[in-house]
Amino acid sequence: MRSSIILSLLLVVALSSCTWKNMPGNTSNSGSTSLSNGVQFVAPGDTVKVDYTGRFEDGTIFDSSRKEDAMKWADYNSGRTYEPLEFVVGAGQMIPGFDKGIQGMKVGEKKELRISPKDAYGEKTMEQTIPREVIESKFTRTIDKEQFSDVITRTVPTSMLGEKGNNVKKGEKISANGTDATVVDVASGSVTLAIENKQNPFYGKELKAGLQTEVEKNIITIKSLSASGVTVEVENKSSPFYGKELKMDLEAPLPQAGTGSFIKIVNLTSTGVVVSIPNPHPLAGKTLIFDLEVKSVKTSETSTGTVQ
């Protein structure tokens, strides 16, 4: 419950980190496996196994599926199983440059693949558009009054309670993930719960204008109430620009992104802000070189066609 309230009050800039097998790729699955004189070439939709060694431009190895190369890597893990990497081509499982670069290769073929930052893990900094109030020093918002109720009633599928839902009875107390609830009613396949909304920042207090509380260093003050809503003013102390007038090219430290990291305002509108923030991926801004060898290709059932 608290997450929905706080999310309504305070949005945070998401610095997404990406893993090797979870970067956006070419998700098109409309290609076809190419055949020429009976030789199969890699195409979108195929499942492939590839041996690879990844290195930087200075020759430093940063990853490999080959044990002999991995042993030259500073982060070599003797407990890891080194074997060909398996993935579906064009399914978004690989970084774009790798996904595109392997297409057209054949079993047993070796290739050196050079990938620029934009087709790998991005540049050292990236731009992101966020709501303006994320970085405003102070903002006002009207929120559904129910979210500030001490008890919230919800009817949910019994299956959501897991084992607790088996033979659940009216009046029974249920606790899960730090939330307490009382079973109000039980119907076929559903249960109605009275949930203790202890995540309400004003829990246990009478709502009235001027009431104030602190949530993660941010000061929330009730400015006014209506039959359906509560208007609150948020003193946004978590903003990296707290206490500063927002303007183009304004910079501020971003400690959570590492020492010496900054957030910079690139563009401003009445409702949104474009900011430049550090790319948190350790390979951001780097040109990557891969020594590849296709070990096997399994044709997609939907892939057909020939190229002469």
N, C-alpha and C positions, 0 to 999 in steps of 0.2 A: 504493500500500500504506500509506504513512504516513497518508494522509487517513483511512483506515478505523480505524487505531489511535488517532489523535489525536481523531477524532470520538467514539470510544468513551470517551476519557478526558475530553475537554473539549468541551462544547457551547457555541456562541456565540449570542447574541441576534441574530436576523436583522432588521436595519432595512431593510425592503424599500422600494426606491424604485420608483415607478410612472411610466410614461410616459403621454402623452395618450391613445394608442390601446390601452393595455393595462390599463385599470382594469376590475375586475369589473363586469359589467352584468347586465341581465335576460337570462338564457340560455334562457328559455322560447322555444320555436319552435312553439308550438301555436296562435298567433293566426292571423288570416286577413286578407288584404287587403280593405279595405272599399270598396264601390262604392255610390255614390248618384247616380242620374241620369247614369251613365257616368263619374263623376269618381272617380279612384283616390286612396285615402288610404293613408298610410304605416302598415304593420303589421309585427309581428315576422316575420322571414324575408325581408323585402324588401331589395334592395340599393339604396341611395339615394346620391345626390350632393347635398351641401349646401354652400352658401356660408355662412360664419360669421365673426363678429367677436366675440372674447371680451374683456370689460372688467371691471374691478373696480367697486365701488360708487362710487368717486370719479371714474369715467370713464376711468381709465388703461387703455389697450389692452395686453393681454398676449399676444395671438395673433390671427391672422386669415388667412383663405384669400383675402381680397381685397387686392390689392396697394396700392390707394389707402388702405386703412385700415392695412395693415401698415407703410406708410411713416411712420405716426404712432407706431409702436411703438419703444421704446428699443432693442430687440434686432432691429430690421429687418435682414434679410439679403438684399442685392441679388442674391445668387447663387441664391436659392431660387426654385422655380417656384410661383407662387401660383395655385391652382386649387381648384375645389370638392373637398371631402373626401368620399371614397367609403367606405362601410362597410355591413355587414350588420346590420340592426336586430335587436336581441335576441340577438346572438351573443357578447356580452361584450367587444366591441371598444372600447366607449366607456364613459365614466363613467356611472353609473346614471341620474343626473338628465337627462343629454343624451339617452341612449337612450330613456328613457320620455317625455321632453318632445317629441320629434319625432313620436311616434306620433299618428296622427289628422290630421297635416298633409297637404296636397296639393301637387302640382307648381305652382310659382309663388307659393305662399303664403309670407308673411313673418311672423315672430313674434319677440317678445322673450322669452327664456327665462331665468328667474332660478333659480339652483341653490344650495341651502344647502351648507355644508361636508360634512355627512354623506352627501349624494348626489353630492358631487364628489370631492375628494381627502382627505376626512376632517378631523377636528379637529386642532389644533396638537399635541396629545398623543394617544397611543393606548395601550390596554392590551394586554398580551401575557402569556400563560401559558407559563412555561418550567420545566424540571426544576429542582428546588431546588439540585442540585449545581453548576449553572451559576454560581451566585453564592456558594456556600459557600466559606469560606476554605480548607477542607480537606475532602476526601472520599475514600472508599475504594471501589474497584470491582474485581471479578474479571473478567478478560478471557481469551478463548480463547488457549491457549498457542501455537497455531500462528502467531498474529499477531506473535509475538516471535521467530519462526524467522528465521535469516539467509537461508534459501532456502525459497521456497514453490512448490509444484508445482501447476499448473493446466492443465486441458485446455479449449481454447477453439476456436470455429469458425475455420477457416483464413481466412475472410473478414475477421475482426477484425484481421488483420495487414496488410490492404490489399495494396499491391504487394509488400510484403515476403513475403507468403504465397505468391507465385507460385514454384513449384519449390523451396520450402523443404526443407532436408535435415536429417536427424538429426545432431546435434553442432554445427549452425550457431549462431553467436552473433548475437543480434538486440538492437538498441537502439532505444528509442522513448520520447519524452517523459521522458528522463533515467532510464529504467529499463532495466537490462540483463538478458537472459535467454538461456538455452541451450535449443535444441530437443532434447527428450528422446525424442520419438517422433512419427511422422507417420502419420496414418490418413486414410481417405477423408473429406474435408470437415472434419477437425479436426487440431489439433496440440497436443502436450503440452509445456509449457514449465517449466523450472526458473528461477524468477524471483529475482534478487538483491534481497532485501528491505532495501535500504539505508535505507529510510525508517523502519525499526524503530529506535526511540530507543535501544535497547540493542544495535544492530548490532555484531557482532564481539566481543561480550562474553559471558562465561559467566553465564547467569542464576542468581542466588542471592539469598537474603534479604539486604536491606541495600543492594543495588546501587542506585545513584542516578544520575539524569541530569536535564538541564534541557531543556525544550521550550517555546520562546516564553515565556521567563521563569518558566514553571511547573516546579516541582520534582517529579519522579516518583520514588518510592522503592518497590522491590519489598519487600512485607511477608512474603509466603509463596508457595510453589509447590506445585502438585499435579500429577498425571499429565496433567491436561487444562487446567488454568487457572493464571493468574498473578494474584495479588491485589496491586494497587498502591495506594499512597496518593499523592494528588495535592495538592500545596500550590498552590492556585489563585490565584496572584498576579495573574492577568489579571482577576479579579473586581473590579468597581467597588466592592464592599463588603469587599474583602480586609482582614482584621484587625478587622472589626466584628461585633458580635452582630446577627444578623438579627432585625428586628422591624418591626411595622407603621409606616408613614409614614417609614421610614428613607430618606434621600436620599443620592445620591453623584453627583459630576460624571461626565459621559459625554463626554469630549473628542472622540471620533470623530464625535459628532453635532453638533459645533460649540461655540464658546465660549458659556458660560452655559447649556449643556444639562445636564439632570439626569435620572437614573433614580430612580424612587421605588417602594418596595414598597407595594402596595395591599392584598394579602392573602397569607397564609402557610398552607400545610398541611404535613404531614409529608413529602410528596414534591414538591409544586409551589409555585411562587411566581407571583403575578400582579403584574406591574410596569407602571408607567406610564412610557412613553418618548417622546421627541420624534418626531413624524411628520416624516420627512426630505423629503417632497415640498415644493417651493418654493411650491406653491399651497395647502398645508394650512391649514385654519382660515379660508379666504377664501370669501366668497359670490361666485359667478361669474355674470355676466350675458352672455348670448349673443344677438346679433342674427342670426337664422337666415333663410335662404331655401332652400326645397327646389327643386333644379334638375332632378332626374329621379328616377323610381322604377321599379325593375325588379322585377316581381312574382316571388316565389318560386314554384317549380313546385308546391309543396305547399300554397300559400295559395289558398284558395277561399272564397267566401261573399259576402254582401251585407248592408249595413246601410241601412235606409231612413230 
